Amino acid sequence: QAFEKGFDGVKNLDETLLFQWVAKMVYGIIFKEIQAAVKQQNAFAEGFNISQSLIHKFGAVHTMLQSVNQNVVFEDFKPYSIFICKVNNDEDEFAYRDEINTLTFSLRMKDFGLLVNLQDNGANKKYHEEIWNKIEGKTLHPIQFEELCARVFYSAYLFNRLPEYHIIPTDEAIFIEAMPLRGMDAKPIFDNWNFKIYGQVVENFWKRWNFLLLEIIKNPEKPKSYLLEENGDFLPAEKIDLPLV
């Protein structure tokens, strides 16, 4: 019902409920994709391998999904980053994307865009805080939302921590406490941003508008942006002379 109402319905949803919905859907897709991969490998008499870090992430998401059936308490933290934007989409738009390795998801339909990282303890939201403060509450052109997605999908790739949790089951609830992301490691929790690689990500997200990598990174130190003006202010959607699809 909330999704049928569009942006206002999604924006008014409880964040934990939204997290549960996305996690359940992405987890189901991952399960189906792994099943297909196992069958394919078995057909060629090869073993199926999956990284321990992915197993760890999937296990944590599965534990948090128990909040659908029983009381789960996140102790003073949110395991996710959620961005909800009002987007001037084409009437029949439905754009879905997910990245299994980073557990990042985006959906654009009706008059909204939803972007979620399921397992970063809010790190990506913090990482993009400056630009998010400029665009939150603004109506975006679809290419602007896709640029935001490119930024978050790329930063999720740069995120170099594997979140750890203390999980305490009791009769009343499952209590989940996040371990500090920094831990004993002194290096930043995100690897260095590479503009050329970021440009390749943007090219993929902007494919329907036929932008080439050379156009995007014409200035290697300042890739093309439709979110921000040259002075760093938000670029109003009505100034963008591009089709919605």
Phi, psi and omega per residue, in radians:
Q1 nan -0.733 -3.136
A2 -1.080 -0.722 -3.121
F3 -1.197 -0.569 3.094
E4 -1.145 -0.530 3.139
K5 -1.374 -0.196 3.116
G6 1.430 -2.595 -3.021
F7 -0.943 -0.854 -3.080
D8 -1.068 -0.702 3.133
G9 -1.155 -0.758 -3.127
V10 -1.222 -0.733 -3.116
K11 -1.073 -0.580 -3.099
N12 -1.499 -0.070 3.093
L13 -1.201 2.565 2.998
D14 -1.095 2.322 -3.069
E15 -1.038 -0.671 3.140
T16 -1.136 -0.679 3.093
L17 -1.115 -0.708 3.108
L18 -1.127 -0.753 3.075
F19 -1.020 -0.776 3.137
Q20 -1.057 -0.755 -3.110
W21 -1.110 -0.834 -3.134
V22 -1.135 -0.793 -3.114
A23 -1.062 -0.735 -3.139
K24 -1.103 -0.760 -3.121
M25 -1.188 -0.843 -3.119
V26 -1.128 -0.708 3.128
Y27 -1.079 -0.708 3.111
G28 -1.117 -0.716 3.114
I29 -1.133 -0.771 3.112
I30 -1.027 -0.781 -3.136
F31 -1.012 -0.798 -3.135
K32 -1.142 -0.703 -3.132
E33 -1.171 -0.684 3.110
I34 -1.176 -0.715 3.081
Q35 -0.991 -0.801 -3.138
A36 -1.117 -0.700 3.139
A37 -1.150 -0.699 3.119
V38 -1.090 -0.785 3.129
K39 -1.079 -0.702 -3.137
Q40 -1.147 -0.755 3.130
Q41 -1.145 -0.697 3.129
N42 -1.114 -0.585 3.135
A43 -1.119 -0.467 3.124
F44 -1.830 0.266 3.095
A45 0.985 0.626 3.087
E46 -1.986 2.590 3.096
G47 -1.304 2.686 3.114
F48 -1.754 2.186 -3.131
N49 -2.009 2.454 3.058
I50 -2.393 2.454 -3.027
S51 -1.159 2.621 3.132
Q52 -1.121 -0.568 3.140
S53 -1.158 -0.660 3.093
L54 -1.172 -0.731 3.094
I55 -1.028 -0.729 3.125
H56 -1.073 -0.812 -3.134
K57 -1.106 -0.800 -3.128
F58 -1.090 -0.670 3.124
G59 -1.107 -0.725 3.134
A60 -1.154 -0.746 3.109
V61 -1.095 -0.722 3.136
H62 -1.072 -0.736 3.110
T63 -1.087 -0.769 -3.129
M64 -1.181 -0.485 3.105
L65 -1.210 -0.253 3.086
Q66 -1.108 -0.260 3.104
S67 -1.133 -0.247 3.058
V68 -1.195 -0.625 -3.034
N69 -1.823 -0.386 -3.109
Q70 -2.561 2.982 -3.080
N71 -1.291 2.061 3.065
V72 -2.094 2.265 -3.094
V73 -1.964 2.086 3.017
F74 -1.524 1.958 -3.035
E75 -1.317 1.694 3.030
D76 1.023 0.616 3.050
F77 -2.778 2.850 2.995
K78 -2.051 2.266 -3.090
P79 -1.322 -0.048 -2.945
Y80 -2.251 2.893 2.867
S81 -2.050 2.229 -3.139
I82 -2.194 2.259 3.059
F83 -2.119 2.176 3.097
I84 -2.114 2.147 -3.077
C85 -2.174 2.551 2.959
K86 -1.463 2.199 -3.042
V87 -2.260 2.375 3.118
N88 -1.431 1.238 -3.083
N89 -1.360 2.749 2.929
D90 -1.102 2.620 -3.039
E91 -0.964 -0.669 -3.070
D92 -1.746 0.276 -3.062
E93 -1.154 2.409 2.937
F94 -2.637 1.818 -3.106
A95 -2.117 2.039 -3.102
Y96 -2.108 2.495 3.090
R97 -2.662 2.477 3.003
D98 -2.500 2.740 3.096
E99 -2.293 1.900 -3.004
I100 -1.097 -0.759 -3.025
N101 -1.092 -0.570 -3.126
T102 -1.861 -0.030 -3.106
L103 0.931 0.866 3.121
T104 -1.970 2.477 -2.982
F105 -2.462 2.491 2.998
S106 -2.447 2.582 3.121
L107 -2.497 2.278 3.105
R108 -2.280 2.094 -3.120
M109 -2.802 2.950 -3.124
K110 0.791 -2.106 -3.125
D111 -2.053 0.530 -3.113
F112 -2.501 2.870 2.987
G113 -2.307 2.381 -3.123
L114 -2.147 2.267 -3.091
L115 -2.331 2.179 -3.019
V116 -2.426 2.372 2.847
N117 -1.936 2.166 -2.975
L118 -1.441 -0.250 -2.958
Q119 -2.573 1.055 3.136
D120 -2.317 0.056 -3.124
N121 0.972 0.574 3.090
G122 1.436 0.123 -3.041
A123 -1.136 -0.703 -3.123
N124 -1.201 -0.610 3.085
K125 -1.094 -0.722 3.119
K126 -1.190 -0.718 -3.104
Y127 -1.059 -0.654 -3.104
H128 -1.779 0.367 -3.049
E129 -1.007 -0.721 -3.075
E130 -1.093 -0.857 -3.124
I131 -1.273 -0.577 3.126
W132 -1.126 -0.665 3.107
N133 -1.089 -0.481 3.138
K134 -1.404 -0.527 -3.015
I135 -1.878 -0.265 -3.106
E136 -1.030 2.290 3.126
G137 1.508 -0.153 3.112
K138 -1.537 2.646 3.024
T139 -1.490 2.218 -3.052
L140 -1.805 2.599 2.883
H141 -1.285 2.596 3.140
P142 -0.895 -0.659 -3.119
I143 -1.165 -0.481 3.097
Q144 -1.239 -0.744 3.103
F145 -1.128 -0.684 3.126
E146 -1.137 -0.558 3.067
E147 -1.176 -0.744 3.070
L148 -1.038 -0.749 3.104
C149 -1.040 -0.782 -3.141
A150 -1.034 -0.738 3.136
R151 -1.089 -0.789 -3.065
V152 -1.316 -0.707 3.081
F153 -1.052 -0.684 -3.140
Y154 -1.245 -0.760 3.135
S155 -1.145 -0.553 3.073
A156 -1.116 -0.579 3.062
Y157 -1.203 -0.608 -3.134
L158 -1.369 -0.316 -3.133
F159 -1.089 2.051 -2.979
N160 -1.911 0.350 3.097
R161 -1.926 2.641 3.030
L162 -1.945 1.768 -3.059
P163 -0.956 2.371 3.107
E164 -2.027 2.621 -3.070
Y165 -2.401 2.525 2.886
H166 -1.564 2.136 -3.134
I167 -1.995 2.074 -3.070
I168 -2.105 1.750 3.093
P169 -1.399 2.352 3.043
T170 -2.289 3.081 3.112
D171 -1.152 -0.530 -3.080
E172 -1.504 -0.627 -3.033
A173 -2.916 2.928 2.950
I174 -1.745 2.087 -3.141
F175 -1.713 2.248 -3.129
I176 -2.101 2.140 -3.141
E177 -2.046 2.273 -3.119
A178 -1.472 2.350 2.997
M179 -1.335 2.609 3.126
P180 -0.999 2.342 -3.119
L181 -1.138 -0.584 -3.117
R182 -1.214 -0.649 -3.138
G183 0.940 -2.349 3.137
M184 -1.687 0.048 -3.067
D185 -1.576 2.179 -3.074
A186 -1.452 -0.302 -3.066
K187 -1.294 2.698 3.134
P188 -0.993 2.672 -3.075
I189 -1.391 -0.140 3.008
F190 -2.077 2.364 3.033
D191 -1.192 2.944 -3.081
N192 -1.138 2.429 3.119
W193 -1.303 2.192 3.111
N194 -1.908 2.023 -3.026
F195 -1.123 -0.601 -3.132
K196 -1.171 -0.781 3.117
I197 -1.149 -0.735 3.079
Y198 -1.021 -0.724 3.113
G199 -1.037 -0.648 3.102
Q200 -1.158 -0.641 3.094
V201 -1.148 -0.809 3.124
V202 -1.047 -0.750 3.126
E203 -0.964 -0.716 3.127
N204 -1.154 -0.727 -3.120
F205 -1.288 -0.440 -3.128
W206 -1.726 0.288 -3.014
K207 -0.956 -0.704 -3.067
R208 -1.191 -0.289 3.083
W209 -1.714 0.093 2.999
N210 1.090 0.611 3.049
F211 -1.443 2.439 3.087
L212 -1.745 2.718 -3.112
L213 -0.968 -0.725 -3.104
L214 -1.101 -0.541 3.085
E215 -1.250 -0.665 -3.064
I216 -1.246 -0.705 -3.103
I217 -1.939 0.630 3.067
K218 -0.957 -0.739 2.949
N219 -1.776 1.798 -3.015
P220 -1.021 -0.463 -3.110
E221 -1.606 -0.132 -3.131
K222 -2.572 1.411 -3.112
P223 -1.025 2.725 3.137
K224 -0.998 2.401 3.136
S225 -2.395 2.431 2.994
Y226 -1.884 0.014 3.079
L227 -1.509 -0.610 -3.013
L228 -2.171 2.522 2.996
E229 -1.259 3.030 3.114
E230 -1.035 -0.572 -3.110
N231 -1.481 0.024 3.094
G232 1.659 -0.098 3.094
D233 -1.349 2.818 3.094
F234 -1.099 2.395 3.088
L235 -1.610 1.941 -3.124
P236 -1.022 2.442 -3.062
A237 -1.023 -0.594 -3.084
E238 -1.179 -0.240 3.099
K239 -1.458 -0.131 -3.058
I240 -1.615 2.023 -3.104
D241 -1.689 1.183 3.121
L242 -2.380 2.620 3.101
P243 -1.144 2.735 3.125
L244 -1.274 -0.454 -3.137
V245 -2.255 nan nan
